[in-house]
Amino acid sequence: MTNSNSRQSEYPVDPLFLDRWSPRAFDGHAMPSQHLMTILDAAHWAPSASNYQPWRFVYAHKDSDDWPLFVELLMEGNQRWAKNASVLLFVISRDHNISREGEKKPSATHSFDAGAAWFSLAMQAHLLGYHAHGMAGILKDKIVEKLNIPEGYKVEAAVAIGTLTDKSVLPDDLAEREVPSKRLPLSDVAFEGRFTGKVD
């Protein structure tokens, strides 16, 4: 087992996986563009089915002209803390593939692949000393409209990236929750041979 970041694994995983978490307390400092490009470069090396690479990222730096809009595209509960991040971005995925013959076919794995890219992004951010917090609480229809997302592309999630600071910057209700989360027992999510887990 591994102990790190107030977490304990059941098996000897690398501490990197325990140290990565999704805080809300960010210091609001600007991120150098080179750092963001490194994070996005790592994300775009994620694995994808047949190497179609369906992920797309639309981003804004704090204090840029686009920043107020990006904050407004989050649900209010996320706006309260994500406004202090250094970067906000939206993960988009193309829901179809184009064959070598130019034929458009539905993609069964575009969201799965975009998830792999998000995790690569989160880990590279962590390695650079930042934290990345993914969010489902977003205004998808408004994102499509305001950010010119074309037909055939799906808005998956938002991500706030920034430098961790003391939780005292957060409203009291969020500060109480500002701890690395635990996980279900491995036996609740991994089954040999057949699905034998609890059906919720």
RODREN-546311 format. One record per residue (C-alpha): residue number from 1; residue in three letters; x, y, z. Coordinates in pm, whole numbers. Each point is the difference from the previous one (the first is absolute). Layout:
<rs>
r num: NUM residu: ALA x: X y: Y z: Z
...
</rs>
This chain:
<rs>
r num: 1 residu: MET x: 0 y: 0 z: 0
r num: 2 residu: THR x: 100 y: 363 z: -49
r num: 3 residu: ASN x: -65 y: 289 z: 236
r num: 4 residu: SER x: 11 y: 354 z: -137
r num: 5 residu: ASN x: -206 y: 319 z: 5
r num: 6 residu: SER x: -220 y: -132 z: 286
r num: 7 residu: ARG x: -97 y: -293 z: -223
r num: 8 residu: GLN x: 82 y: -370 z: 12
r num: 9 residu: SER x: -8 y: -243 z: -287
r num: 10 residu: GLU x: -60 y: -371 z: 40
r num: 11 residu: TYR x: 294 y: -89 z: -225
r num: 12 residu: PRO x: 339 y: 165 z: -58
r num: 13 residu: VAL x: -97 y: 260 z: -260
r num: 14 residu: ASP x: 227 y: 293 z: -78
r num: 15 residu: PRO x: -63 y: 293 z: 238
r num: 16 residu: LEU x: -62 y: 218 z: -304
r num: 17 residu: PHE x: -350 y: -145 z: -28
r num: 18 residu: LEU x: -83 y: 80 z: 362
r num: 19 residu: ASP x: 155 y: 346 z: -12
r num: 20 residu: ARG x: -214 y: 109 z: -294
r num: 21 residu: TRP x: -331 y: 138 z: 121
r num: 22 residu: SER x: -256 y: 265 z: -92
r num: 23 residu: PRO x: 14 y: 297 z: 238
r num: 24 residu: ARG x: -206 y: 317 z: -31
r num: 25 residu: ALA x: 233 y: 241 z: 182
r num: 26 residu: PHE x: 209 y: 173 z: -266
r num: 27 residu: ASP x: 216 y: 309 z: 42
r num: 28 residu: GLY x: -106 y: 174 z: -321
r num: 29 residu: HIS x: 352 y: 56 z: -131
r num: 30 residu: ALA x: 57 y: 5 z: -374
r num: 31 residu: MET x: 141 y: -310 z: -165
r num: 32 residu: PRO x: 279 y: 41 z: -256
r num: 33 residu: SER x: -126 y: -92 z: -347
r num: 34 residu: GLN x: 288 y: -245 z: -36
r num: 35 residu: HIS x: -126 y: -197 z: 300
r num: 36 residu: LEU x: -350 y: -26 z: -145
r num: 37 residu: MET x: 136 y: -109 z: -337
r num: 38 residu: THR x: 204 y: -271 z: 175
r num: 39 residu: ILE x: -314 y: -120 z: 180
r num: 40 residu: LEU x: -202 y: -7 z: -322
r num: 41 residu: ASP x: 282 y: -166 z: -190
r num: 42 residu: ALA x: 4 y: -283 z: 255
r num: 43 residu: ALA x: -378 y: -32 z: -32
r num: 44 residu: HIS x: 13 y: -34 z: -376
r num: 45 residu: TRP x: 237 y: -298 z: 31
r num: 46 residu: ALA x: -272 y: -201 z: 173
r num: 47 residu: PRO x: -101 y: -335 z: -152
r num: 48 residu: SER x: -294 y: -4 z: -239
r num: 49 residu: ALA x: -186 y: -260 z: -204
r num: 50 residu: SER x: 163 y: -34 z: -343
r num: 51 residu: ASN x: 192 y: 320 z: 84
r num: 52 residu: TYR x: -297 y: 219 z: -98
r num: 53 residu: GLN x: 77 y: 240 z: 289
r num: 54 residu: PRO x: -354 y: 137 z: 43
r num: 55 residu: TRP x: 81 y: 241 z: 286
r num: 56 residu: ARG x: 2 y: 377 z: -39
r num: 57 residu: PHE x: 73 y: 266 z: 261
r num: 58 residu: VAL x: -128 y: 358 z: 13
r num: 59 residu: TYR x: 174 y: 203 z: 270
r num: 60 residu: ALA x: 36 y: 342 z: 158
r num: 61 residu: HIS x: 265 y: 145 z: 231
r num: 62 residu: LYS x: -104 y: 196 z: 308
r num: 63 residu: ASP x: -29 y: 375 z: -67
r num: 64 residu: SER x: -31 y: -58 z: -376
r num: 65 residu: ASP x: -289 y: 160 z: -188
r num: 66 residu: ASP x: -171 y: -341 z: -16
r num: 67 residu: TRP x: 30 y: -76 z: 372
r num: 68 residu: PRO x: -336 y: 149 z: 116
r num: 69 residu: LEU x: -184 y: -200 z: -266
r num: 70 residu: PHE x: 173 y: -325 z: 94
r num: 71 residu: VAL x: -95 y: 52 z: 365
r num: 72 residu: GLU x: -361 y: 72 z: -101
r num: 73 residu: LEU x: -14 y: -330 z: -189
r num: 74 residu: LEU x: 35 y: -188 z: 329
r num: 75 residu: MET x: -292 y: -69 z: 231
r num: 76 residu: GLU x: -16 y: 243 z: 291
r num: 77 residu: GLY x: 133 y: -249 z: 253
r num: 78 residu: ASN x: 319 y: -39 z: -200
r num: 79 residu: GLN x: 33 y: 369 z: -80
r num: 80 residu: ARG x: 48 y: 72 z: 371
r num: 81 residu: TRP x: 343 y: -162 z: 7
r num: 82 residu: ALA x: 109 y: -57 z: -361
r num: 83 residu: LYS x: 23 y: 375 z: -58
r num: 84 residu: ASN x: 327 y: -18 z: 198
r num: 85 residu: ALA x: 162 y: -256 z: -230
r num: 86 residu: SER x: 280 y: 94 z: -240
r num: 87 residu: VAL x: -159 y: -163 z: -303
r num: 88 residu: LEU x: -346 y: -124 z: -90
r num: 89 residu: LEU x: -51 y: -237 z: -288
r num: 90 residu: PHE x: -273 y: -210 z: -153
r num: 91 residu: VAL x: 60 y: -354 z: -120
r num: 92 residu: ILE x: -179 y: -67 z: -328
r num: 93 residu: SER x: -14 y: -327 z: -193
r num: 94 residu: ARG x: -83 y: -74 z: -362
r num: 95 residu: ASP x: -284 y: -254 z: -4
r num: 96 residu: HIS x: 91 y: -146 z: -339
r num: 97 residu: ASN x: 299 y: -128 z: -192
r num: 98 residu: ILE x: 93 y: 64 z: -362
r num: 99 residu: SER x: 124 y: -305 z: -189
r num: 100 residu: ARG x: 285 y: 11 z: -250
r num: 101 residu: GLU x: -269 y: 2 z: -266
r num: 102 residu: GLY x: -156 y: 310 z: 155
r num: 103 residu: GLU x: -301 y: -178 z: 148
r num: 104 residu: LYS x: -135 y: 137 z: 329
r num: 105 residu: LYS x: -81 y: -269 z: 256
r num: 106 residu: PRO x: -120 y: 28 z: 361
r num: 107 residu: SER x: 275 y: -43 z: 258
r num: 108 residu: ALA x: -74 y: -237 z: 286
r num: 109 residu: THR x: 304 y: 110 z: 202
r num: 110 residu: HIS x: 25 y: 379 z: -34
r num: 111 residu: SER x: -97 y: 69 z: 362
r num: 112 residu: PHE x: 223 y: -282 z: 127
r num: 113 residu: ASP x: 294 y: 141 z: -195
r num: 114 residu: ALA x: -69 y: 355 z: 118
r num: 115 residu: GLY x: 8 y: -136 z: 355
r num: 116 residu: ALA x: 346 y: -141 z: -64
r num: 117 residu: ALA x: 112 y: 341 z: -125
r num: 118 residu: TRP x: -147 y: 170 z: 308
r num: 119 residu: PHE x: 193 y: -232 z: 230
r num: 120 residu: SER x: 323 y: 60 z: -189
r num: 121 residu: LEU x: -65 y: 373 z: 36
r num: 122 residu: ALA x: -62 y: -34 z: 373
r num: 123 residu: MET x: 316 y: -201 z: 59
r num: 124 residu: GLN x: 223 y: 236 z: -199
r num: 125 residu: ALA x: -148 y: 296 z: 188
r num: 126 residu: HIS x: 83 y: -179 z: 326
r num: 127 residu: LEU x: 357 y: -65 z: -112
r num: 128 residu: LEU x: 41 y: 373 z: -67
r num: 129 residu: GLY x: -123 y: 90 z: 348
r num: 130 residu: TYR x: -358 y: 84 z: -90
r num: 131 residu: HIS x: -331 y: -169 z: 73
r num: 132 residu: ALA x: -279 y: -68 z: -249
r num: 133 residu: HIS x: -364 y: -31 z: 104
r num: 134 residu: GLY x: -248 y: -144 z: -251
r num: 135 residu: MET x: -360 y: 117 z: 6
r num: 136 residu: ALA x: -328 y: -134 z: -135
r num: 137 residu: GLY x: -191 y: 301 z: 132
r num: 138 residu: ILE x: 6 y: 205 z: -319
r num: 139 residu: LEU x: -249 y: 164 z: -236
r num: 140 residu: LYS x: 45 y: -223 z: -304
r num: 141 residu: ASP x: -251 y: 163 z: -234
r num: 142 residu: LYS x: 142 y: 343 z: 75
r num: 143 residu: ILE x: 356 y: -128 z: -53
r num: 144 residu: VAL x: -97 y: -131 z: -343
r num: 145 residu: GLU x: -148 y: 337 z: -89
r num: 146 residu: LYS x: 259 y: 235 z: 149
r num: 147 residu: LEU x: 313 y: -196 z: -92
r num: 148 residu: ASN x: -108 y: -93 z: -353
r num: 149 residu: ILE x: 7 y: -375 z: 60
r num: 150 residu: PRO x: -88 y: -161 z: -335
r num: 151 residu: GLU x: -260 y: -266 z: -61
r num: 152 residu: GLY x: 142 y: -347 z: 58
r num: 153 residu: TYR x: 202 y: 105 z: 303
r num: 154 residu: LYS x: -105 y: -68 z: 359
r num: 155 residu: VAL x: 79 y: 217 z: 302
r num: 156 residu: GLU x: 131 y: -246 z: 259
r num: 157 residu: ALA x: 113 y: 201 z: 302
r num: 158 residu: ALA x: 184 y: 304 z: 127
r num: 159 residu: VAL x: 337 y: 6 z: 175
r num: 160 residu: ALA x: 141 y: 262 z: 236
r num: 161 residu: ILE x: 379 y: 2 z: 34
r num: 162 residu: GLY x: 189 y: 200 z: 259
r num: 163 residu: THR x: 239 y: 12 z: 292
r num: 164 residu: LEU x: -126 y: -133 z: 332
r num: 165 residu: THR x: -35 y: 244 z: 285
r num: 166 residu: ASP x: -147 y: -5 z: 352
r num: 167 residu: LYS x: -364 y: -103 z: 21
r num: 168 residu: SER x: -80 y: 322 z: 190
r num: 169 residu: VAL x: -57 y: 166 z: -340
r num: 170 residu: LEU x: -310 y: -214 z: -45
r num: 171 residu: PRO x: -353 y: 55 z: 135
r num: 172 residu: ASP x: -46 y: -194 z: 324
r num: 173 residu: ASP x: -209 y: -279 z: -153
r num: 174 residu: LEU x: 266 y: -71 z: -263
r num: 175 residu: ALA x: 289 y: 35 z: 242
r num: 176 residu: GLU x: -148 y: -283 z: 207
r num: 177 residu: ARG x: 19 y: -229 z: -304
r num: 178 residu: GLU x: 354 y: 100 z: -103
r num: 179 residu: VAL x: 173 y: -333 z: 66
r num: 180 residu: PRO x: 117 y: -276 z: -236
r num: 181 residu: SER x: -289 y: -240 z: -49
r num: 182 residu: LYS x: 11 y: -369 z: 77
r num: 183 residu: ARG x: -93 y: -280 z: -239
r num: 184 residu: LEU x: -226 y: -303 z: 10
r num: 185 residu: PRO x: 172 y: -328 z: 89
r num: 186 residu: LEU x: 160 y: -155 z: -307
r num: 187 residu: SER x: -222 y: -306 z: 45
r num: 188 residu: ASP x: -305 y: 223 z: -64
r num: 189 residu: VAL x: 118 y: 94 z: -348
r num: 190 residu: ALA x: 217 y: -285 z: -135
r num: 191 residu: PHE x: -137 y: -352 z: -56
r num: 192 residu: GLU x: 162 y: -310 z: -144
r num: 193 residu: GLY x: -191 y: -189 z: -266
r num: 194 residu: ARG x: -348 y: 151 z: 49
r num: 195 residu: PHE x: -159 y: 318 z: 131
r num: 196 residu: THR x: -69 y: -94 z: 362
r num: 197 residu: GLY x: -23 y: 343 z: 157
r num: 198 residu: LYS x: -286 y: 180 z: 164
r num: 199 residu: VAL x: -250 y: 147 z: -243
r num: 200 residu: ASP x: -94 y: 350 z: 120
</rs>
